[in-house]
Amino acid sequence: MKNTGLILSLVAVMFAACNGNKDKSDAYGTFEATEVTISAESAGKMLFLKIDEGQEIKAGDTVALIDTVQLALKRDALIAQKKGVSEKVNNIAAQIDILKEQKKNSLVEKNRLEKLYKDNAATSQQIDNINGVIGVYEKQIQSIETQNAPVLAELEAYSKQIEQLQDQINKSYIVNPIDGSVLTKYVEANEMVIQGKALYKLADLSEVFLRIYISGSQLSQIKIGQKVKVLIDKNENENKEYEGVVTWISSSAEFTPKIIQTKEERVNLVYAVKVKVKNDGTLKIGMPGEVRIK
């Protein structure tokens, strides 16, 4: 009887051990997200920054404004100067129009004289004179058009400078590029910022990635696009389950990170894998997770 009880006890232990191995996860890691750092594209005083850490913001939201007074004053000065140059262009164009009209009238007179000349009612001297007048008008038009070229170039230069300043003014309005949660806020309103200064960091947490590490022997069991089971701790005794999709597998091996345990209890070389998981709001950056491949 004692031997029978001992055998039954060993069978129970073996069964429990088998179940334990069956329930053991294949890989472990931590959750991460694609983080985006938003930086200033102009310099000046931060007039307002309407975000807080943990806040959800939408793409297209204007969340901050850098002072644009000096830029606007420079732009308005250039607009005034451009207006003065435009008046020059208009005056030159008016002079050219007058000369073209006079040339047109001279051509009409030339045609009339040529008809009279055929009827012996006009002389060749008269025709030569009118041709000379037309030639003078043509040279005057060419001369004025040549003078007009640098004025037009100056006008174009003012236009480009105004566009440049307007672009800088537009970039002083910080427009959030993607939907996401604010992870870190680096500045406050009324602080001075320079171009390239980081303002805040955000990440789209609607989908997160679990970065895990697998051994070489596990590579044959996993591929990109494969669905796997992702587990997190629900409480001390239960796990919460998610469906994950393998989106990336490292092409080269690396040494096992110290904080990671694999199925084979720390091998020398492992491969990094990213598993995408749809977030229901529970998953946080840095939270540990597990993966069961089969």
C-alpha positions in Angstrom: 0.0 0.0 0.0 2.8 2.4 0.9 4.5 1.6 -2.5 1.2 2.2 -4.3 0.7 5.6 -2.5 4.3 6.6 -3.4 3.7 5.7 -7.1 0.5 7.7 -7.2 2.3 10.7 -5.7 5.1 10.5 -8.3 2.5 10.3 -11.1 0.8 13.4 -9.7 4.0 15.3 -9.6 4.9 14.3 -13.1 1.5 15.3 -14.4 1.8 18.6 -12.7 5.2 19.1 -14.1 3.9 18.3 -17.6 1.1 20.8 -17.2 3.6 23.4 -15.9 5.8 23.0 -19.0 2.7 23.1 -21.2 1.6 26.4 -19.7 5.1 27.9 -19.8 5.5 30.8 -22.2 7.9 30.7 -25.1 9.3 34.2 -24.7 9.2 37.2 -22.5 9.7 40.9 -23.0 8.4 44.4 -22.4 5.9 46.6 -24.3 7.0 49.6 -26.3 5.5 52.0 -28.7 6.7 54.2 -31.6 7.7 57.4 -29.9 7.8 60.8 -31.8 9.5 63.9 -30.5 8.1 67.2 -31.6 10.6 70.0 -31.9 10.4 73.7 -32.5 10.9 74.9 -36.1 11.4 78.5 -35.1 12.9 80.5 -32.2 11.2 82.8 -29.7 9.1 83.0 -26.7 6.6 80.1 -26.2 3.3 82.0 -25.9 1.2 78.9 -25.0 1.5 75.1 -24.8 -1.8 73.5 -24.4 -0.8 69.9 -23.5 -0.2 67.8 -20.3 1.6 64.6 -19.9 -0.8 61.7 -20.4 -3.2 63.8 -22.5 -4.6 62.3 -25.7 -4.2 64.7 -28.6 -5.4 64.5 -32.2 -3.5 65.0 -35.5 -4.0 68.6 -36.7 -4.5 70.1 -33.2 -2.7 73.4 -32.7 -1.1 72.8 -29.3 1.5 75.6 -29.1 2.5 79.0 -30.5 5.9 80.7 -30.6 5.9 84.5 -30.7 5.7 85.7 -34.3 5.7 89.5 -33.8 9.2 90.2 -35.2 8.6 87.8 -38.2 5.3 89.6 -39.0 7.0 93.0 -38.8 9.7 91.9 -41.2 7.1 90.4 -43.6 5.0 93.6 -43.6 8.1 95.7 -44.3 8.9 93.5 -47.3 5.3 93.7 -48.5 5.6 97.5 -48.5 8.9 97.5 -50.4 7.4 95.0 -52.9 4.5 97.4 -53.4 7.0 100.2 -54.3 8.8 98.0 -56.8 5.4 96.9 -58.3 4.7 100.6 -59.0 7.9 100.8 -61.0 6.9 97.8 -63.0 3.5 99.3 -63.7 5.1 102.6 -64.8 7.5 100.8 -67.1 4.7 98.7 -68.6 2.7 101.9 -69.2 5.6 103.4 -71.1 6.0 100.3 -73.2 2.3 100.3 -74.0 2.5 104.0 -75.2 5.4 103.2 -77.4 3.7 100.1 -78.9 0.6 102.2 -79.6 2.8 104.9 -81.3 4.5 102.1 -83.3 1.1 100.7 -84.3 0.0 104.1 -85.6 3.2 104.5 -87.5 2.6 101.1 -89.2 -0.8 102.3 -90.3 0.8 105.4 -91.7 3.4 103.3 -93.5 0.7 101.2 -95.1 -1.0 104.4 -96.3 2.1 105.8 -97.7 3.0 102.6 -99.5 -0.4 102.7 -101.3 0.1 106.3 -102.2 3.6 105.5 -103.5 2.2 102.9 -105.9 -0.1 105.6 -107.2 2.9 108.0 -107.4 1.2 110.2 -104.8 4.0 109.7 -102.2 7.8 109.7 -102.3 10.3 107.1 -101.2 11.7 109.7 -98.8 8.4 109.7 -96.9 8.5 105.9 -96.7 12.1 105.9 -95.5 11.2 108.5 -92.8 8.3 106.5 -91.5 10.5 103.3 -91.4 13.0 105.3 -89.4 10.3 106.4 -86.9 9.1 102.7 -86.5 12.8 101.6 -86.0 13.2 104.2 -83.2 10.0 103.0 -81.4 11.3 99.4 -81.6 14.7 100.3 -80.1 13.0 102.4 -77.3 10.7 99.4 -76.5 13.7 97.0 -76.4 15.6 99.5 -74.2 12.8 99.8 -71.7 12.2 96.1 -71.6 15.9 95.6 -70.8 15.6 98.1 -67.9 12.5 96.3 -66.7 14.3 92.9 -66.3 16.3 93.8 -63.1 13.1 95.4 -61.6 11.2 92.2 -62.2 14.0 90.2 -60.6 13.9 92.5 -57.6 10.1 92.0 -57.4 10.6 88.2 -57.5 13.2 88.4 -54.7 10.8 90.3 -52.5 8.1 87.7 -53.2 10.4 84.8 -52.2 11.5 86.6 -49.0 7.9 87.2 -48.0 7.1 83.5 -48.7 10.1 82.5 -46.5 8.9 84.7 -43.6 5.3 83.5 -44.0 6.6 79.9 -43.8 8.5 80.7 -40.6 5.3 82.3 -39.2 3.3 79.2 -40.1 5.9 77.0 -38.4 5.6 79.0 -35.2 2.2 77.4 -34.8 2.9 73.9 -33.5 0.4 71.5 -35.1 0.4 68.0 -33.7 1.2 65.5 -36.5 -0.4 62.3 -35.2 -3.0 60.9 -32.8 -1.3 59.9 -29.6 -0.7 60.3 -25.9 1.7 62.9 -24.5 4.6 60.9 -22.8 6.9 63.8 -21.8 6.5 67.6 -21.9 9.9 69.4 -22.1 8.9 73.1 -22.0 6.3 75.4 -20.4 4.6 78.5 -21.6 6.7 81.7 -21.5 10.0 79.9 -21.9 12.4 80.9 -24.7 13.0 78.1 -27.2 15.4 77.8 -30.1 15.0 76.1 -33.5 15.3 72.3 -32.9 14.4 72.4 -29.2 12.3 69.4 -28.2 8.9 70.5 -27.0 7.1 67.2 -26.2 7.2 63.5 -26.9 4.1 61.4 -27.8 3.2 57.9 -29.0 0.2 56.3 -30.5 -0.8 53.8 -27.9 -3.8 52.3 -29.7 -1.3 49.6 -30.9 1.8 48.7 -29.0 4.7 46.3 -29.6 6.0 43.6 -27.3 9.7 43.1 -27.9 10.7 39.6 -27.1 13.8 37.5 -27.6 13.9 33.9 -29.0 16.7 31.4 -29.4 17.9 30.1 -32.7 16.0 26.8 -32.2 12.7 28.7 -32.0 13.2 30.6 -35.3 11.6 27.8 -37.3 8.5 28.2 -35.1 7.8 31.8 -35.9 7.4 34.0 -39.0 6.3 37.5 -39.9 2.5 37.8 -40.0 2.0 34.9 -37.6 -0.6 35.3 -34.9 0.6 34.4 -31.3 -0.9 34.5 -27.8 0.3 37.5 -25.7 -0.2 37.3 -21.9 0.1 39.9 -19.1 -0.5 39.6 -15.4 -4.2 40.1 -14.6 -3.6 39.4 -10.9 -1.4 37.2 -8.8 -3.0 34.0 -10.1 -4.4 34.9 -13.5 -3.2 36.2 -16.8 -5.0 38.4 -19.3 -4.8 37.2 -22.9 -4.4 39.3 -26.2 -3.9 38.3 -29.8 -0.6 39.5 -31.2 0.9 39.5 -34.7 4.6 39.1 -35.4 5.7 42.2 -37.4 9.5 42.0 -37.3 12.2 39.5 -36.7 15.8 40.5 -36.4 18.1 39.3 -39.1 21.1 39.0 -36.8 21.6 37.4 -33.4 22.7 39.3 -30.3 23.6 38.5 -26.7 20.7 37.8 -24.4 19.7 41.0 -22.5 20.1 40.4 -18.7 16.5 41.2 -17.9 15.1 38.7 -20.4 14.5 35.0 -19.8 13.8 32.8 -22.8 12.3 29.3 -22.9 15.8 27.8 -22.6 16.7 29.8 -19.5 19.2 32.3 -21.0 21.1 31.2 -24.0 24.1 33.0 -25.3 22.6 34.4 -28.5 19.0 35.3 -29.3 17.0 37.1 -31.9 14.8 40.1 -31.2 11.1 39.9 -32.3 8.4 42.5 -32.3 4.8 41.5 -31.7 2.1 44.0 -32.5 -0.9 44.1 -30.0 -4.1 46.1 -30.2 -4.3 48.1 -27.0 -7.5 48.2 -24.9 -6.0 50.9 -22.7 -4.5 48.4 -20.3 -1.1 48.0 -21.9 1.6 50.5 -21.0 5.1 51.2 -22.2 7.6 49.2 -20.1 5.0 46.7 -18.9 6.2 43.0 -19.0 4.5 40.5 -21.2 4.8 36.9 -22.4 4.3 35.1 -25.7 3.2 31.6 -26.4 4.0 30.7 -30.0 1.9 27.5 -30.2 
